[in-house]
């Protein structure tokens, strides 16, 4: 045996022994409990009772001890919609399965949800135990200014997501936002969202402490700057241009992995396995009219369901399959449109 091989074997054995020793130490309940107790004490002492408490907070690196300061709550806002469609149900399942939140809130003016997809959700293990329905009214004004009647549900939803996060904190998701993998990493920050400087911010996925400074400034900006004639002005344009461009330190920003700048066409027109690299994806399931047809039989727009999705050999099908029980429908591949 050569000297080099002997040295490599000795190094390998040393590494294995080191790993075994470390594992035995950490595996010892006494050491492990002390570590958990110490970290828990540190995290429990963190108090952000008002926005000013975040002054000096580093939103690039997050809480230095790795403490999750944002509660593991997921929030959906649903006004005037009694039933759930298939794409929305898929996104809810992604939040349940991939985020595993402590609570899933539906902030709604609906007295009782119904329909086959609601029944499916209620039958999904763990859903009912986490479900919280918070009945609220659709806002019709903000700081005494009437919201645009033509976009009332949308502008009202923009306002509601801010108010909800200011009350509870947590993770807000648009109805067509899909959670690819856990957002727990971002719970270490004051507030996280998708934003490329120079562009509008994405309000489709927001992870925020209830006393995040930007949350307060964002809602307060409606007081003198609500512009009802622009659909996305107060939701994405104004807060990016007039607040974040001046004070980018207020948030932890992600330019890609929240999926608000894409990959729309990639999801619906090709396999695109890279979708798994994202943390979240804005699927834009209500905008399929913008797409060209895949073939003579596979056309857009289409209202996807658990049947016709099986015929589309694209990334969105794989995304659906990762959380929705499509196997139950595999044996019935007749085209449904």
C-alpha atoms as one frame of an Amber mdcrd trajectory, in Angstrom:
protein
   0.000   0.000   0.000   1.390   3.383  -0.975   2.062   6.069   1.590  -0.538
   8.394   0.036  -3.274   5.747   0.290  -2.341   5.088   3.910  -2.593   8.792
   4.738  -6.003   9.011   3.046  -7.281   6.019   4.999  -6.083   7.538   8.290
  -7.766  10.853   7.432 -10.998   9.063   6.535 -11.023   7.124   9.808 -10.309
  10.327  11.745 -13.236  12.097  10.060 -15.584   9.205  10.784 -14.551   9.101
  14.448 -15.035  12.876  14.729 -18.546  12.660  13.281 -19.457   9.771  15.574
 -18.131  11.653  18.602 -20.020  14.822  17.682 -23.200  12.861  17.081 -22.906
  11.125  20.452 -22.430  14.466  22.201 -25.358  16.155  20.458 -27.431  13.026
  20.811 -26.965  13.107  24.562 -30.234  14.557  25.846 -28.422  16.588  28.498
 -26.338  18.561  25.987 -29.188  18.808  23.504 -31.649  20.099  26.082 -29.143
  22.711  27.271 -28.645  23.907  23.689 -32.371  24.101  22.995 -33.041  25.802
  26.313 -30.312  28.398  25.697 -31.572  29.215  22.209 -35.174  29.325  23.422
 -34.254  31.793  26.165 -32.492  34.033  23.656 -35.425  33.961  21.225 -38.024
  34.524  23.936 -36.243  37.677  25.037 -36.619  39.218  21.584 -39.430  41.743
  21.765 -40.478  43.999  18.909 -43.515  45.720  20.378 -43.444  48.703  18.034
 -41.849  49.523  14.672 -39.123  51.598  16.326 -37.837  48.463  18.028 -36.562
  47.339  14.626 -34.324  50.397  14.206 -30.869  49.083  13.386 -32.151  45.589
  12.548 -30.126  43.947   9.779 -32.485  42.658   7.097 -29.600  41.326   5.042
 -28.452  38.767   7.615 -31.588  38.522   9.767 -31.831  37.737  13.466 -28.220
  36.812  14.420 -29.187  33.797  16.545 -31.410  32.357  13.852 -34.567  33.048
  15.864 -37.780  32.992  13.864 -39.422  36.292  14.757 -42.319  35.985  12.297
 -45.123  33.624  13.376 -45.773  30.582  11.212 -49.207  31.750  10.083 -50.408
  31.654   6.481 -53.000  34.205   5.361 -55.359  34.113   2.384 -57.845  36.879
   1.551 -61.007  35.770  -0.230 -63.810  38.244  -0.875 -67.085  37.369  -2.604
 -66.049  33.844  -3.585 -68.042  31.028  -2.029 -66.304  28.225  -3.931 -62.663
  27.408  -4.583 -61.320  26.638  -8.030 -58.700  24.013  -8.800 -55.619  26.302
  -9.092 -56.442  28.027  -5.789 -56.919  24.674  -4.067 -53.517  23.552  -5.324
 -51.903  26.668  -3.845 -53.610  26.139  -0.481 -52.370  22.548  -0.413 -48.858
  23.768  -1.188 -49.005  26.064   1.848 -50.313  23.256   4.059 -47.827  20.632
   2.924 -44.699  22.645   2.163 -44.919  25.354   4.827 -46.719  23.315   7.513
 -48.032  26.457   9.235 -49.378  26.607  12.761 -52.517  28.273  11.405 -54.086
  28.886   7.989 -56.281  31.981   7.979 -59.000  32.810   5.485 -60.021  36.447
   5.825 -63.355  36.630   4.085 -66.836  38.107   3.842 -68.271  34.700   2.900
 -70.537  33.139   5.516 -69.899  29.545   4.441 -67.512  28.108   1.852 -68.779
  25.194  -0.192 -68.029  23.030  -3.219 -66.036  19.895  -3.999 -62.643  21.545
  -3.554 -63.577  22.919  -0.156 -64.705  19.428   0.798 -61.368  18.081  -0.449
 -59.483  20.581   1.707 -61.529  19.696   4.782 -60.758  16.025   4.164 -57.013
  16.662   3.863 -55.185  15.539   7.033 -54.145  18.475   9.200 -56.163  21.147
   7.389 -59.132  21.483   9.767 -56.848  21.572  12.792 -54.997  24.602  11.380
 -58.013  26.368   9.845 -59.058  29.815  11.108 -61.863  31.693   9.337 -61.856
  35.414  10.097 -64.986  37.091   8.778 -64.397  40.683   7.722 -65.982  43.138
   5.313 -64.522  44.151   1.982 -63.020  47.638   2.454 -64.718  50.330   0.407
 -62.512  53.212   1.480 -59.077  53.939   2.867 -58.449  56.931   5.140 -61.757
  58.458   3.974 -60.989  57.970   0.277 -63.368  55.716  -1.688 -61.676  52.792
  -3.398 -62.116  52.401  -7.154 -65.449  50.588  -7.590 -64.297  48.796 -10.740
 -61.341  47.290  -8.862 -62.920  47.182  -5.427 -62.130  43.537  -4.716 -58.530
  44.014  -5.821 -57.782  47.356  -4.158 -59.707  46.189  -1.112 -57.588  43.055
  -1.075 -54.397  45.132  -1.293 -55.432  47.070   1.794 -56.643  43.980   3.659
 -53.375  42.063   3.288 -51.523  44.925   4.968 -54.063  45.199   7.776 -54.005
  41.434   8.349 -50.228  41.336   8.590 -50.241  44.363  10.900 -52.638  42.510
  13.186 -51.128  39.021  13.185 -47.848  38.944  11.298 -47.029  35.867   9.245
 -47.013  34.873   5.586 -49.483  36.440   3.176 -50.160  34.566  -0.071 -52.158
  35.540  -3.114 -54.679  32.884  -4.091 -52.434  31.875  -7.009 -49.131  31.842
  -5.103 -47.620  28.375  -4.758 -45.205  27.500  -1.944 -42.465  25.310  -3.408
 -40.518  24.831  -0.164 -40.662  26.113   3.375 -40.338  29.856   3.893 -39.007
  29.374   7.434 -35.631  30.837   6.435 -37.332  34.202   5.838 -39.056  34.188
   9.208 -35.725  35.396  10.656 -36.189  38.780   9.006 -38.315  41.788   9.886
 -40.017  41.593   6.483 -39.279  39.773   3.222 -40.698  40.160  -0.267 -39.780
  39.966  -3.932 -38.351  43.168  -5.365 -35.840  44.226  -7.973 -34.768  47.866
  -7.495 -36.166  49.913 -10.351 -39.244  47.707 -10.651 -42.532  47.459  -8.787
 -42.411  45.216  -5.738 -44.322  41.963  -5.617 -47.108  41.822  -3.035 -48.096
  38.247  -3.902 -45.886  36.716  -1.202 -45.097  38.709   1.938 -43.376  37.408
   5.069 -43.567  39.972   7.859 -43.497  40.659  11.580 -46.623  42.567  12.574
 -44.535  45.555  13.630 -42.329  45.642  10.542 -41.520  49.259   9.754 -42.263
  48.980   6.058 -45.710  47.495   6.704 -46.684  50.610   8.641 -45.188  53.000
   6.085 -46.818  51.111   3.222 -50.317  51.351   4.659 -49.767  54.950   5.779
 -48.738  55.886   2.221 -52.374  55.436   1.164 -53.350  58.417   3.301 -52.104
  61.045   0.857 -51.124  59.029  -2.169 -53.994  56.708  -3.044 -54.368  56.842
  -6.818 -57.533  54.938  -7.831 -56.927  55.132 -11.600 -53.833  52.909 -11.547
 -54.437  49.241 -10.810 -51.086  48.454  -9.174 -49.922  51.919  -8.160 -50.373
  51.673  -4.389 -49.865  47.921  -4.251 -46.499  47.845  -5.985 -45.369  50.997
  -7.782 -45.534  53.739  -5.167 -44.132  51.778  -2.185 -41.174  50.609  -4.277
 -40.354  53.953  -5.878 -41.025  56.300  -2.969 -40.248  54.213   0.103 -37.951
  51.297  -0.649 -35.731  53.103  -3.130 -34.954  55.565  -0.333 -34.898  53.024
   2.505 -34.090  49.559   1.124 -32.907  48.423   4.566 -36.535  48.151   5.697
 -36.916  44.736   4.066 -35.101  41.589   3.094 -35.503  41.517  -0.669 -35.360
  38.569  -3.036 -35.136  39.200  -6.757 -35.978  35.690  -7.976 -36.917  33.003
  -5.477 -40.345  34.451  -4.568 -41.315  33.998  -8.201 -43.168  37.273  -8.683
 -41.195  38.226 -11.831 -41.745  34.837 -13.465 -41.482  32.098 -14.568 -44.972
  32.443 -16.043 -44.467  31.139 -19.592 -41.959  28.511 -18.510 -44.557  26.954
 -16.199 -47.197  26.471 -18.859 -45.270  25.992 -22.115 -42.475  23.521 -21.286
 -41.281  21.029 -18.631 -38.966  23.553 -16.853 -37.662  21.475 -13.912 -36.015
  24.637 -12.515 -39.306  25.559 -10.834 -38.087  23.529  -7.857 -35.291  26.070
  -7.266 -37.818  28.693  -6.154 -39.273  29.163  -2.691 -42.582  30.397  -4.083
 -44.075  30.975  -7.519 -46.795  33.357  -8.589 -48.596  30.981 -10.963 -50.836
  33.687 -12.482 -53.486  31.068 -13.178 -55.984  33.805 -14.104 -53.735  35.105
 -16.908 -53.556  32.068 -19.169 -55.224  34.042 -21.961 -51.787  35.554 -22.589
 -50.387  32.203 -23.741 -50.302  30.533 -27.145 -51.657  27.022 -27.639 -49.362
  24.055 -27.056 -50.780  21.946 -29.879 -53.928  21.402 -31.893 -55.679  19.839
 -28.895 -53.918  21.566 -25.993 -54.992  25.177 -25.959 -54.905  28.249 -23.759
 -56.715  29.741 -21.979 -58.013  26.743 -20.068 -59.649  26.409 -16.691 -57.512
  23.670 -15.229 -59.000  20.868 -13.187 -57.802  17.513 -11.887 -58.680  15.889
 -15.220 -57.433  18.112 -18.023 -54.163  18.982 -16.257 -53.073  15.385 -16.913
 -52.915  16.094 -20.647 -50.517  19.045 -20.382 -46.842  17.880 -20.380 -45.588
  21.069 -18.742 -44.031  22.201 -15.465 -47.371  23.278 -14.007 -48.534  19.649
 -14.068 -45.478  18.588 -12.081 -46.051  21.444  -9.665 -49.663  20.320  -9.150
 -48.661  16.692  -8.786 -46.274  17.558  -5.962 -49.179  18.496  -3.639 -52.447
  17.353  -5.228 -53.519  13.663  -5.329 -53.509  13.403  -9.127 -52.791   9.667
  -9.003 -56.465   9.087  -8.271 -57.304  10.492 -11.719 -54.418   8.935 -13.703
 -56.497   6.105 -15.113 -58.989   8.467 -16.718 -56.994  10.494 -19.248 -59.850
  11.420 -21.570 -59.572  15.017 -22.698 -61.784  17.378 -20.683 -62.310  21.007
 -21.782
